[in-house]
Amino acid sequence: MTTEDNPMQDPTRELESAVAVVGMSGRFPGAPDLETYWGNLRAGVCSLSAFTEQELLADGADPAELRNPAYVPAQGRLPDADRFEAELFGFSRTEAAVLDPQHRVLLETAWSALEDAGYAPLDAPSRTGVYMGGSPTEHALAAGTDPALAASVGALQVRILTDREFLAPWISYRLGLDGPSMTVQTACSTSLTAVHLAVQALLVGECDTALAGGVAIGTVRRQGYVHYQGGIFSPDGRCRPFDEKAAGTVPGSGAGVLVLRRLEDALADGDPVRAVIRGTAVTNDGAGKVGFTAPGVAQQTAAITEAWAAAGLEPSAAQYLEAHGTGTELGDRIELEAASAAFAGGAGIGLGSVKSNIGHADAAAGAAALIKTILMLEHATLVPTVDVTSPAPALNGSPLRLVTQAQEWPSRPELPRLAGVTSVGIGGTNVHVVVQEAPQRPAPADDAVRPLLLPLSARTEAQLASVAERLATVLRAPDAPALSAVAHTLRTGRAALAARAYVVASDAAQAAERLTALARGGAAHGTLDPVGEAWVRGEEVTWPAPGSDGRRVHLPTYPFAGESHGSLTPGRPAEAPHQAPEGAAAGGELRATVEALVIEALDLNGAADLERTYFEAGGDSLTAVHLTGRLRDELDVDVPIQLFLEPVTLREMTARVCELKQNGAADGALDALLAEFEAES
């Protein structure tokens, strides 16, 4: 057989229209990372949570609602969604408390995805685009309807910290990504639509690397739902896609981000290719359905056939379909009809839906499904759809078969392993992605000069110990990556943070031993290394050139250790971030008030921080707009823009504000500042 007959033997085949998945990260119910996610999927674990009455009441549930016989105390919950390492991303405590939990989790997930791809999150490739989407949240609703919060931090600030339309721009801004940045919204198919748009952008050259995915954290609270006959939610808190007893879905949460590059570039640059996207397509049902929220057969079928056509393949080449699979009677029936028509030329194509494991993750559902499929390709294993009692009768005579137990995903000589992933959104936007196992590549050459220096860093010493311990575990595994590739990835694929250490080792076993010693507070590197010592001191280091291969590998990602910043709930007013100083002498009341406003606006620790300049304290044009507005509204003083630009301390600036109050100020200062901000935007 020639390479032309077998694309798995020729990685360069179809390079111009193929996109590589080089990194992934996700958080889903029961799974804070993808290793746990895979373990749960393979074991057929249902990660939906059932809550006690005490848990629901403690999280603010209405006792009257809990007494409703139709109330179902179940949810696909994402624990610790209120936690966030704000300092790592440059947010103050006040900003972090207002920042929607969706933004917090998605920022950390994007960081981890870049690290998984072997790229430093704060030094990613140029022309990196961001394509993200999110769900409505009670935090955003509460923030947007709280006048006290708007008065405290500014209405515009509240909006940009909570509105889902800023999900993508915040990632671009905080990680310094300069490609297209788009927030995508197609309801339940949002994150798979984001992948489609990212793939198209890569293929037409709008960007060279792309982050694509989505997030859905409607609430961080434990919360159930009321089941209505004929509604979309399950009566018993379980989701059974394509089961004869399927009766509804269960609300879920999650976040998933994939890092994409053109396959040709990924192979040339030594990226760790996890899978290949061969084709994508998007359609809409238009008016060809019974109602706005109902799905349609014809355009679901079209999305599938168009995606496989884009891949240059027949749909019959598929071995598996990860379906939208909500577990609703109407949705499952129409999806089976559409998929059966699209895959009519095939036979025995596996079928599944991750919603049986984690519930319906709304805007993140497509990312959860695609990541599941890629993990199955990597492990050559089909995982079960859980809680199935008996497959739906509509599967009889269909080319599809429901996978109900873990099984080997067989290889075949003429084609690589291939799968399709479908996502369907309320409103009719259908997406299908054709995904293929990664091309076979020779093991990276391990010809670097020994011993090798492995640099480590984290924000705190405790996190640094965690980084060392987790890396040691990887290096002890039988399939540990080449030590030269590990060193190259650590040197070029991790952010240089404040807490630093290094290990010098000649092989994986020695490296693991010294990393463990480092994690436990002992000596790690044996002999001192001049480059390593410069690294620890925080100096700029020029690393030795990698070996001839220079390949990046998957390594454990950053161990986030943020504190809880809470979450807002409608009907519960937000607490004021700071209180004004008390006990000011009568003659200094104005100055004390101005200082309190400055301390609150910049989230300073206290009066001692007033010895810094405005920009040293983290000030920017948006904060200046807010602060100027409050000074005008509360103290009837107009502050000129020049005052924020002058290299004076905040204490001196507050003194000048007091002088302006006493002596009068130029009219129109706020208008000028707003005009400048709009020009910057």
C-alpha positions in Angstrom: 0.0 0.0 0.0 1.4 3.4 -0.9 1.2 6.6 1.2 -1.3 7.9 -1.3 -3.6 5.1 -0.2 -3.0 5.5 3.5 -3.0 9.2 4.8 -1.8 8.0 8.2 1.5 7.0 6.7 2.0 10.5 5.1 1.5 13.4 7.6 1.8 15.9 4.8 -1.3 14.8 3.0 -4.1 17.3 3.0 -2.0 19.8 4.9 -3.5 22.8 3.2 -7.0 22.1 4.6 -6.2 20.5 7.9 -6.0 22.1 11.3 -4.2 20.6 14.3 -5.4 20.6 17.8 -2.2 21.2 19.7 -3.5 22.0 23.2 -6.6 21.5 25.3 -7.9 22.4 28.7 -11.2 21.9 30.4 -13.1 21.9 33.6 -16.3 19.9 33.8 -18.6 18.5 36.6 -16.6 16.0 38.6 -13.4 16.9 36.7 -11.1 19.8 37.5 -8.8 18.7 34.7 -8.8 16.6 31.5 -7.0 13.7 33.1 -9.9 13.3 35.6 -12.4 14.0 32.8 -11.0 11.1 30.8 -11.0 8.8 33.8 -14.6 9.5 34.5 -15.6 9.0 30.8 -13.8 5.8 30.5 -15.3 4.4 33.7 -18.8 5.5 32.7 -19.2 7.8 35.6 -22.3 10.1 35.8 -20.9 13.3 37.3 -24.3 15.0 37.9 -24.8 16.0 41.5 -27.9 15.4 43.7 -28.3 17.9 46.5 -29.7 17.7 50.0 -32.3 20.1 51.2 -29.8 21.5 53.7 -27.3 22.2 50.9 -29.8 23.9 48.8 -31.1 26.1 51.6 -27.5 27.0 52.6 -27.0 28.3 49.0 -30.1 30.4 49.1 -32.8 28.2 47.7 -36.4 29.3 48.2 -38.0 26.9 50.8 -41.3 27.2 49.1 -39.8 26.0 45.8 -38.1 23.1 47.5 -41.6 21.9 48.7 -42.8 21.7 45.1 -43.2 18.0 44.2 -41.8 18.7 40.7 -38.6 20.2 42.1 -35.5 18.2 41.0 -32.4 18.8 43.2 -29.8 18.0 40.5 -27.3 19.8 38.5 -24.0 19.3 36.6 -22.1 21.6 39.0 -18.6 23.0 38.6 -17.1 23.2 42.2 -14.8 26.1 43.1 -16.0 28.2 40.2 -15.9 31.2 42.5 -12.1 30.8 43.0 -9.7 32.8 40.9 -6.0 33.6 41.0 -6.6 37.3 40.3 -3.0 38.4 40.9 -1.8 36.2 38.1 -4.0 38.0 35.6 -3.5 41.6 37.0 -6.9 42.0 38.6 -7.4 43.8 41.8 -9.5 42.3 44.6 -12.3 44.7 43.8 -12.2 43.9 40.1 -12.0 40.1 40.8 -15.1 40.3 43.0 -17.1 42.0 40.2 -15.6 39.8 37.4 -18.1 37.2 36.4 -17.1 33.6 37.5 -17.4 32.7 33.8 -14.6 35.1 32.9 -12.5 33.9 35.8 -12.7 30.2 34.9 -12.3 30.9 31.1 -9.1 33.0 31.7 -7.5 30.2 33.7 -8.7 27.6 31.2 -7.2 29.5 28.3 -3.9 29.8 30.2 -3.8 26.1 30.8 -4.6 25.3 27.1 -1.7 27.4 25.9 0.6 25.6 28.4 -0.7 22.2 27.2 0.3 23.2 23.7 3.8 24.1 25.0 3.5 27.8 24.6 4.0 30.4 27.4 0.7 32.0 28.1 2.3 35.5 28.4 4.4 35.0 25.3 2.1 33.2 22.9 2.8 33.2 19.1 2.0 36.4 17.3 -1.3 36.6 15.4 -3.1 34.4 17.9 -6.9 34.7 17.6 -9.5 34.1 20.3 -13.0 32.7 19.5 -15.1 32.2 22.7 -18.7 32.2 23.9 -20.6 32.0 27.1 -23.9 31.6 28.8 -26.2 34.0 30.6 -25.3 34.1 34.4 -27.1 35.1 37.5 -23.9 37.0 38.5 -24.1 39.2 35.5 -27.8 39.8 36.0 -27.3 40.7 39.7 -24.4 43.0 38.8 -26.3 44.8 36.1 -29.3 45.5 38.3 -27.5 46.7 41.4 -27.3 50.5 41.4 -25.1 50.4 44.5 -22.5 48.4 42.7 -22.6 50.7 39.7 -22.2 53.7 42.0 -19.3 52.0 43.8 -17.1 50.8 40.8 -18.8 52.5 37.8 -21.5 51.2 35.5 -19.2 50.8 32.5 -16.7 48.9 34.7 -19.5 46.6 35.9 -20.5 45.9 32.3 -17.1 45.0 30.9 -16.4 42.8 33.9 -19.6 40.8 33.7 -21.0 40.9 30.2 -20.3 37.7 28.1 -19.5 39.8 25.0 -16.2 40.6 26.6 -15.1 37.0 27.2 -12.8 36.9 24.2 -11.3 40.4 24.6 -10.4 39.9 28.2 -8.3 36.8 27.2 -6.7 38.7 24.4 -5.9 41.7 26.7 -4.6 39.8 29.7 -2.5 37.3 27.6 -1.4 39.8 25.0 -2.9 38.0 22.0 -3.1 40.2 18.9 -5.1 38.2 16.5 -8.9 38.5 15.9 -10.9 38.4 19.1 -14.5 37.4 18.8 -17.2 36.5 21.3 -19.5 34.0 19.6 -23.1 33.3 20.5 -25.2 30.5 18.9 -26.9 29.3 22.1 -26.2 25.6 22.8 -23.9 25.2 19.7 -21.7 28.3 20.7 -18.4 26.6 21.5 -18.4 24.3 18.4 -19.3 27.3 16.3 -16.3 29.1 17.8 -14.2 26.2 16.7 -15.6 26.4 13.2 -14.8 30.1 13.0 -11.3 29.6 14.3 -10.7 26.9 11.8 -11.9 29.1 8.9 -9.8 32.0 10.2 -6.7 29.8 10.2 -7.3 28.4 6.7 -7.8 31.9 5.2 -4.8 33.3 7.0 -6.5 35.7 9.4 -4.5 34.3 12.3 -1.7 31.7 12.7 -2.8 30.3 16.1 -6.3 30.3 17.6 -7.9 29.7 21.0 -11.5 28.4 20.6 -14.1 27.2 23.1 -16.7 28.3 25.5 -17.9 28.5 29.1 -21.2 28.0 30.9 -21.5 28.8 34.6 -25.1 30.0 35.1 -24.6 29.9 38.9 -21.9 28.8 41.3 -24.6 27.9 43.8 -26.0 24.4 44.3 -29.3 24.7 42.5 -32.0 22.4 41.1 -34.9 23.0 38.7 -38.6 22.5 38.4 -39.6 19.8 36.0 -42.6 20.5 33.7 -44.4 17.9 31.7 -43.4 18.5 28.1 -40.4 20.7 29.1 -36.8 20.0 28.3 -35.6 19.0 31.8 -35.5 15.5 33.1 -37.9 14.4 35.8 -35.3 12.4 37.8 -32.1 14.4 37.5 -30.5 12.0 34.9 -29.9 12.5 31.2 -30.4 9.5 29.0 -29.6 10.4 25.3 -31.0 8.0 22.7 -32.6 5.8 25.3 -36.2 4.6 24.9 -36.9 6.2 28.3 -35.2 9.5 27.4 -37.3 12.3 29.1 -35.1 15.4 29.3 -31.8 16.9 30.0 -30.1 18.3 33.1 -28.5 21.7 33.4 -24.7 21.5 33.5 -21.6 23.7 33.7 -18.2 23.7 32.3 -15.4 25.3 30.3 -13.3 24.1 27.4 -10.6 25.7 25.3 -8.7 24.2 22.4 -5.5 25.6 20.8 -5.5 25.3 17.0 -2.9 25.7 14.4 -2.6 24.8 10.7 -1.4 21.2 10.6 1.5 22.1 8.4 2.8 24.8 10.8 2.2 22.6 13.8 4.3 19.7 12.4 7.1 22.1 11.2 7.3 23.9 14.6 7.3 20.7 16.7 3.9 21.2 18.3 2.3 18.3 20.2 -0.5 17.4 17.9 -3.4 15.8 19.7 -5.8 15.5 16.8 -6.6 16.9 13.4 -9.7 18.7 12.3 -10.3 17.7 8.7 -13.5 19.7 8.0 -16.3 21.8 9.6 -19.6 23.2 8.5 -22.4 25.4 9.9 -26.0 25.6 8.8 -29.3 27.0 10.2 -32.7 25.5 10.0 -34.3 28.7 8.9 -38.1 28.2 8.8 -37.9 24.5 8.1 -39.0 23.4 11.5 -42.1 23.3 13.7 -41.1 26.2 16.0 -38.2 28.5 16.9 -36.8 26.3 19.6 -37.4 23.0 17.7 -34.6 21.4 15.7 -34.9 20.6 12.0 -33.9 17.5 10.1 -32.8 18.8 6.7 -30.2 21.3 7.8 -28.7 19.1 10.5 -28.2 16.5 7.8 -26.7 19.2 5.6 -24.2 20.3 8.3 -22.9 16.8 8.5 -22.6 16.1 4.8 -21.0 19.5 4.1 -18.4 19.0 6.9 -17.4 15.6 5.5 -17.3 17.1 2.0 -15.0 19.8 3.2 -12.8 17.1 4.7 -12.7 15.3 1.3 -14.2 12.2 2.8 -17.5 10.3 2.6 -19.6 10.4 5.8 -19.5 6.6 5.7 -15.8 6.8 6.6 -16.8 7.8 10.2 -16.4 5.3 13.0 -18.0 7.4 15.7 -20.5 10.3 16.1 -20.5 12.4 19.2 -24.0 13.7 19.0 -25.7 16.8 20.5 -27.8 14.2 22.4 -29.8 16.2 24.9 -31.9 13.3 26.0 -35.2 15.0 25.0 -37.7 13.0 23.1 -38.1 15.5 20.2 -34.4 16.5 20.0 -33.1 12.9 20.0 -35.7 11.8 17.5 -34.9 14.5 15.0 -31.1 14.2 15.5 -31.3 10.4 14.9 -33.3 11.0 11.7 -30.8 13.6 10.4 -27.7 11.6 11.3 -29.1 8.4 9.9 -29.7 10.1 6.6 -26.2 11.7 6.6 -24.4 8.5 7.4 -26.6 6.2 5.3 -23.7 4.7 3.5 -22.0 3.5 6.7 -22.7 0.7 9.2 -22.0 0.2 12.9 -21.0 3.8 13.5 -20.6 4.3 17.3 -23.0 6.9 18.8 -22.7 8.7 22.1 -23.4 11.9 24.0 -21.4 13.4 26.9 -24.5 15.0 28.3 -25.3 11.7 30.0 -22.1 12.3 32.1 -22.1 16.0 32.8 -25.5 17.4 31.8 -26.1 20.1 29.2 -23.2 22.5 29.5 -25.0 25.0 27.2 -22.4 27.3 25.5 -19.6 24.9 26.6 -21.4 21.7 25.4 -19.7 21.6 22.0 -16.2 22.0 23.5 -17.0 19.3 26.0 -18.1 16.9 23.2 -15.1 17.7 21.0 -12.6 17.3 23.8 -14.2 14.0 24.7 -13.9 12.8 21.2 -10.2 13.8 20.9 -9.4 12.0 24.2 -11.1 8.8 22.8 -9.0 9.1 19.6 -5.8 9.5 21.7 -6.6 6.5 23.8 -8.1 4.4 20.9 -11.1 3.8 23.2 -14.8 4.4 22.8 -16.5 5.3 26.1 -20.1 4.7 27.1 -23.2 6.8 27.2 -24.3 6.2 30.7 -27.6 5.5 32.4 -29.0 3.8 29.3 -31.7 1.2 29.9 -32.5 0.3 26.3 -31.4 2.0 23.1 -34.2 3.9 21.3 -36.1 1.9 18.8 -35.2 4.4 16.1 -31.7 3.0 16.1 -33.0 -0.3 14.6 -32.0 -0.3 11.0 -29.8 2.8 11.5 -26.1 3.0 10.5 -25.6 4.1 14.1 -25.2 2.0 17.3 -25.3 3.4 20.8 -22.1 2.8 22.7 -23.0 1.6 26.2 -19.7 0.2 27.5 -16.1 1.1 27.0 -14.5 -0.7 24.1 -11.4 -0.6 21.9 -11.6 1.8 19.0 -10.2 -0.4 16.2 -7.7 0.8 13.7 -8.0 0.1 10.0 -5.4 -0.2 7.3 -7.0 2.1 4.7 -8.1 5.0 6.8 -7.2 6.7 10.1 -9.6 6.7 13.0 -12.3 9.3 12.1 -15.2 10.8 14.0 -17.8 13.5 13.7 -19.0 15.9 16.4 -22.4 17.6 16.2 -23.8 20.6 18.1 -27.2 22.1 17.8 -28.4 25.4 19.1 -31.8 26.7 20.0 -32.6 29.1 17.1 -31.4 26.5 14.6 -27.6 26.9 14.3 -26.2 23.4 13.5 -22.4 22.7 13.6 -20.5 19.6 12.6 -16.8 18.9 12.9 -14.8 16.1 11.4 -11.9 15.0 13.6 -9.1 12.6 12.9 -6.5 10.9 15.1 -3.1 12.6 15.1 -0.6 11.6 12.4 2.0 9.1 13.4 5.3 10.8 14.1 8.7 9.4 15.1 9.7 9.9 18.7 11.6 13.1 19.2 15.4 12.8 19.1 17.0 13.0 22.5 20.4 14.4 21.4 20.7 17.4 23.7 23.9 17.9 25.6 23.7 16.5 29.1 23.1 17.2 31.9 19.9 19.2 31.3 18.6 22.2 33.2 14.9 22.2 34.0 13.6 25.6 35.0 10.5 25.9 37.2 8.4 28.9 38.3 5.2 29.8 40.0 3.6 32.7 41.7 4.2 31.3 45.2 6.6 28.9 46.8 3.7 26.5 47.6 2.7 26.4 44.0 6.3 25.9 43.0 6.5 22.8 45.1 3.3 21.6 43.4 4.8 22.2 40.0 7.9 20.1 40.9 5.9 17.2 42.4 3.5 17.0 39.4 6.4 17.0 36.9 8.2 14.3 38.9 5.1 12.1 38.6 5.1 12.5 34.8 8.8 11.7 34.5 8.4 8.5 36.6 5.7 7.2 34.2 6.7 4.4 31.7 5.7 6.6 28.8 7.6 9.7 30.1 8.6 12.2 27.3 12.2 12.7 26.3 14.0 14.8 28.9 15.3 17.1 26.2 11.7 17.8 25.1 10.7 18.4 28.7 13.5 20.9 29.1 12.7 22.7 25.9 9.0 22.9 26.9 9.7 24.3 30.4 12.1 26.9 29.0 9.9 28.2 26.2 6.4 27.1 27.2 5.9 28.5 30.7 5.5 32.0 32.1 8.5 33.3 34.1 6.9 34.0 37.5 8.3 35.3 40.8 9.0 32.0 42.7 11.7 30.1 40.8 13.9 27.0 41.1 15.7 24.6 38.8 16.8 21.0 38.6 19.9 19.7 36.7 19.6 16.0 35.7 21.0 13.6 33.1 17.9 11.4 32.8 14.2 11.2 33.7 14.8 9.1 36.8 17.3 11.5 38.2 15.2 14.5 37.3 12.2 12.9 39.1 14.2 12.2 42.2 15.5 15.8 42.4 12.1 17.3 41.6 10.6 15.4 44.5 13.4 16.6 46.8 12.7 20.2 45.6 9.0 19.8 46.3 9.8 18.6 49.9 12.1 21.5 50.6 15.4 19.8 50.0 18.4 20.4 47.7 17.5 19.6 44.2 20.1 20.5 41.6 23.2 18.8 43.1 25.7 21.3 41.7 25.0 25.0 41.1 24.5 26.0 37.5 25.3 29.6 36.5 22.4 29.9 34.2 20.1 28.3 36.7 21.2 30.7 39.4 20.6 33.6 37.1 17.1 32.2 36.5 16.4 32.0 40.2 17.6 35.6 40.7 15.0 36.7 38.2 17.4 37.7 35.4 16.7 37.5 31.7 18.1 34.1 30.6 19.2 33.0 27.1 18.6 29.3 27.1 20.9 26.9 25.2 19.5 25.8 21.8 17.4 22.7 21.9 18.4 19.4 20.3 17.9 18.8 16.6 14.2 18.0 17.1 13.1 20.9 19.4 9.7 19.4 20.0 7.2 20.6 22.6 5.5 18.0 24.8 2.4 17.9 27.0 3.3 18.5 30.7 1.3 19.3 33.8 -0.1 22.8 33.6 -0.1 25.6 36.2 -1.6 24.7 39.6 -4.0 27.6 40.2 -4.5 28.4 43.8 -6.8 31.4 43.8 -9.0 32.4 46.7 -12.8 32.7 46.5 -14.0 36.0 45.2 -17.7 35.0 45.6 -20.5 35.4 43.2 -23.4 37.8 43.0 -27.0 36.7 43.3 -30.1 38.6 42.1 -31.8 40.2 45.1 -28.7 40.3 47.2 -26.8 43.6 47.0 -23.1 43.5 46.6 -20.9 44.5 49.5 -19.0 47.7 49.2 -15.4 46.9 48.3 -14.0 49.4 50.8 -15.2 51.6 53.5 -14.1 55.3 53.8 -11.7 56.0 56.7 -13.5 57.1 59.9 -12.5 59.7 62.4 -11.1 62.3 60.1 -10.6 65.6 61.7 -13.2 68.3 60.8 -10.6 70.3 58.8 -9.5 67.3 56.8 -12.8 65.8 55.9 -12.6 66.8 52.2 -9.1 65.3 51.9 -10.1 62.1 53.7 -13.1 61.7 51.4 -11.0 62.2 48.3 -8.4 59.8 49.5 -11.1 57.2 50.3 -12.4 57.5 46.7 -8.9 57.0 45.3 -8.2 54.1 47.6 -11.4 52.4 46.6 -11.1 53.1 42.8 -7.6 51.7 42.6 -8.2 48.9 45.2 -5.3 50.1 47.4 -4.4 48.5 50.6 -4.5 51.7 52.5 -3.2 55.2 52.9 0.5 54.0 52.6 -0.2 53.2 48.9 -0.9 56.8 48.2 2.9 57.4 47.9 2.7 55.7 44.5 1.9 57.4 41.2 -1.4 56.8 39.5 0.0 54.4 36.9 2.2 52.7 39.4 -0.9 51.9 41.4 -2.5 50.3 38.4 -4.6 53.2 37.1 -5.8 53.4 33.5 -8.1 55.5 31.4 -11.2 53.6 32.4 -10.6 53.9 36.1 -9.9 57.6 35.5 -13.3 58.0 33.8 -14.9 56.4 36.8 -13.0 58.3 39.4 -13.5 61.6 37.6 -17.2 60.9 37.4 -17.5 60.2 41.1 -15.5 63.3 42.1 -17.9 65.4 40.0 -21.1 63.6 41.2 -20.2 63.4 44.9 -18.0 66.4 45.5 -18.9 68.7 42.6 -15.3 69.0 41.4 -14.1 68.8 37.8 -10.7 67.2 37.5 -8.6 67.9 34.3 -7.1 65.0 32.5 -3.5 66.3 32.9 -3.7 65.5 36.6 -3.8 61.8 36.0 -0.8 62.0 33.6 1.5 63.9 35.8 4.3 62.0 37.7 3.1 62.9 41.1 2.1 60.7 44.0 -1.5 59.9 44.7 -1.2 61.9 47.9 -0.2 64.9 46.0 -2.9 64.3 43.4 -5.6 64.2 46.1 -4.2 67.4 47.6 -4.6 69.1 44.1 -8.1 67.7 43.8 -8.9 69.4 47.1 -7.4 72.7 45.8 -9.6 72.4 42.7 -12.6 72.0 44.9 -11.7 75.0 46.9 -10.6 77.2 43.9 -12.8 75.9 41.1 -11.8 73.9 38.0 -12.0 74.0 34.2 -15.4 72.9 32.9 -15.7 69.9 30.7 -12.8 67.9 32.1 -14.9 64.7 32.3 -16.2 65.2 28.8 -12.6 65.5 27.5 -11.5 62.4 29.4 -14.5 60.4 28.0 -13.6 61.6 24.5 -10.1 60.4 25.0 -11.2 57.0 26.3 -13.6 56.6 23.3 -10.7 57.5 21.0 -8.5 54.8 22.6 -11.3 52.3 22.2 
